[in-house]
Amino acid sequence: MPFNQDGFSIVDLGVIPADVIDSFSRLALDQYMGGGNRYRRFSQYKMIASATGWNFELLAHRPYMTFSKYNPVAGGIQRFYEPIEVDFTPFIERGAKDIGLDATQEWQINVHQYRVIVNSELKGVTVPEGRHRDGHSFVMIGVVTRKDISGAEMSLYRNARDTDPFYTGTLLEGQAALLDDQNMFHDVTEIIPVNEEGYRDIFVVAFSPWADRWHGDEFEKKVIESVQA
């Protein structure tokens, strides 16, 4: 499904393999964000179109970095996460096709895998940085599991100052949001337990042109220099 007139779409992910679902239980605690309620893995790819679809090259594993202007909580620093164990490339390819990604370009892909838990001791904060853009061309947010929770309502805004979102809705299991990240901000409310403890498992895919890739020494140097400026 292509983007609607507002620059986003909600799509179905189809059947999610059992190994993907199970892998969320093996994520490591995020030491940088989430206040003890967030578990995470991270991997990166180069993606190139071919006559039969998109081909993926797994990039050398590096710490995750982003600019502080996009993430005021943990931007500008190296964050060391374990690599993703399972194959998300079928979902990445599905997202690329639904976005209508330019097949004449090469693309760099960041993939983040998260579990956020909530209980009587841990708040269900899903987006510690608040309303934000990720800084990429396009973003895909896929929901794999919602276990014993309510909440996690997504809001989309035209800019950081708008008081009213132009869209609000809650992604269900097996759904994904595709966002034109350059032209909107997004936020998600906390999850709320309906029993003693619950959790939400998601993956986030960020699409950037290879020329603007978020990978390698040069990119990491730019991030550090942006903090020092």
Beta strands, then each sheet from edge to edge (+ up, - down):
strand 1: 8-12
strand 2: 28-29
strand 3: 38-50
strand 4: 53-58
strand 5: 107-118
strand 6: 138-147
strand 7: 149-151
strand 8: 153-157
strand 9: 167-170
strand 10: 175-180
strand 11: 185-188
strand 12: 191-193
strand 13: 198-209
sheet 1: 1+ 10- 6+ 13- 5+ 3- 2+
sheet 2: 1+ 10- 6+ 13- 5+ 3- 4+
sheet 3: 7+ 12-
sheet 4: 9+ 8- 11+
end
